[in-house]
Amino acid sequence: MPPHHPLHELTAAEVHDGLRQGSLLLVDVRELAEFTAERIHGAVLVPLSCFDPGALPAAPDRVVVLQCGSGKRSAMAVAKCQQAGVAVHTHLKGGILAWKAAGLPVATTDPATGA
């Protein structure tokens, strides 16, 4: 059985700094419609509904950080990683809600233009 790491929670500010520095890879585990409506710039989408820990993007020089709407689904995805022996144990505490509450920007889709 792989070693169990406790869930490591990063604040929105810590994730923002890591994205700016290029030291982390943010993986959004929400569903496509949620991601399309609003997302953290630079996040890659791997929906929880089809989440495969072994298929996560490779980031040998970056910490993989999972993120969702409020933190519940990303914590579930971390647990799936640990069960599969994948060394991912970090998520954005409070999800995109905490990100927005911290006043950090989100990328949105304008329904009128689709952009």
Helices and strands as residue ranges (DSSP letters): E 8-10, H 12-21, E 24-28, H 32-37, E 38-39, E 44-45, G 48-50, G 53-55, E 63-67, H 72-83, E 90-92, H 95-101, E 107-108
